[in-house]
Amino acid sequence: MNLLQKERKRGSSMPYMFRLPFAQGGVFSANMLDRLLYQAHVKDYVVDFIRLLLGIDHSRGSGYLASFKITTDDLWIRTYGRLYQKLCGSVADIPIGIYRTMQMDESLHQVT
């Protein structure tokens, strides 16, 4: 009996972890992205660590990974859609996740 069958027999909700595409790194779950976003916020070195794991700095044209902090100067953006447009337009980056660290003041969101 292989590991996938054992996990299914135990009633585990994670038998996908033993499938070849997931084990080879061809599949990336949203749950992992949530955890990485939080860790990148708490620990500054996580982005550099992920870049090393992916080999981004060693292969020409392989991609780019960075972390941006949104400041009070960026509050005019208001929506995630506009933030996405700003990042794509200003630095030619495609954001893969946004981690909100504090609750916004409702008075900033009112349209006059």
C-alpha positions in Angstrom: 0.0 0.0 0.0 1.5 3.4 -1.0 1.4 6.6 1.0 -1.5 8.0 -1.0 -3.7 5.0 -0.2 -2.7 5.1 3.4 -3.6 8.7 3.7 -7.0 8.1 2.1 -7.6 5.1 4.4 -6.9 7.3 7.4 -9.4 9.9 6.2 -6.8 12.6 5.7 -7.7 15.7 3.7 -4.2 15.9 2.3 -3.7 12.9 0.0 -2.8 15.3 -2.8 0.6 15.9 -1.2 1.8 12.5 -2.3 0.8 13.0 -6.0 3.8 13.6 -8.3 2.9 17.1 -9.6 2.6 18.4 -6.0 5.7 16.6 -4.8 7.7 18.0 -7.8 6.7 21.6 -7.1 4.4 21.9 -10.1 1.4 22.7 -7.9 1.2 25.6 -5.4 -1.8 25.9 -3.1 -3.5 29.1 -2.0 -3.0 28.0 1.6 0.7 28.0 1.1 0.6 31.5 -0.4 -1.3 32.8 2.6 1.4 31.5 5.0 4.2 32.8 2.9 2.7 36.3 2.7 2.4 36.4 6.5 5.9 35.1 7.1 7.3 37.6 4.6 5.6 40.4 6.5 6.9 39.1 9.9 10.4 38.0 8.8 12.2 40.2 6.4 14.6 37.4 5.2 11.8 35.2 3.8 11.7 36.9 0.4 15.4 36.4 0.0 15.2 32.8 1.2 12.4 32.0 -1.3 14.5 33.6 -4.1 17.4 31.3 -3.2 15.1 28.3 -3.1 13.7 29.1 -6.5 17.1 29.9 -8.0 15.8 33.2 -9.3 19.1 35.0 -8.9 21.1 32.2 -10.6 19.2 31.8 -13.8 19.1 34.6 -16.4 15.5 35.6 -17.2 14.0 33.3 -14.6 11.9 35.9 -12.9 11.8 38.4 -10.1 10.5 38.3 -6.5 10.2 41.3 -4.2 8.2 42.7 -1.3 6.8 46.2 -1.2 5.5 48.0 1.8 2.5 50.3 1.2 2.8 53.6 3.1 0.4 56.4 4.0 1.4 58.1 0.7 -0.3 55.2 -1.1 -3.7 55.5 0.7 -5.2 57.3 -2.3 -5.3 54.0 -4.1 -8.2 52.8 -2.0 -8.9 49.4 -3.8 -6.9 46.3 -4.5 -7.7 46.6 -8.2 -6.1 50.1 -8.3 -3.1 48.8 -6.2 -2.7 46.0 -8.8 -2.8 48.6 -11.6 -0.3 50.8 -9.9 2.2 48.0 -9.3 1.8 46.7 -12.8 2.1 50.2 -14.3 4.8 51.7 -12.2 7.3 48.9 -11.7 6.1 46.4 -14.3 5.5 43.8 -11.6 2.5 41.4 -11.2 1.5 41.2 -7.6 0.7 37.7 -6.4 -0.6 38.6 -3.0 -1.5 41.4 -0.7 -1.2 41.1 3.1 -3.2 43.6 5.1 -1.7 44.3 8.5 -4.1 46.9 10.0 -7.7 47.9 9.7 -8.3 51.0 7.6 -10.2 54.0 8.9 -13.7 54.0 7.4 -13.5 57.7 6.8 -10.9 57.1 4.2 -13.2 54.9 2.2 -16.2 57.2 1.9 -16.8 58.6 -1.5 -17.9 62.2 -1.6 
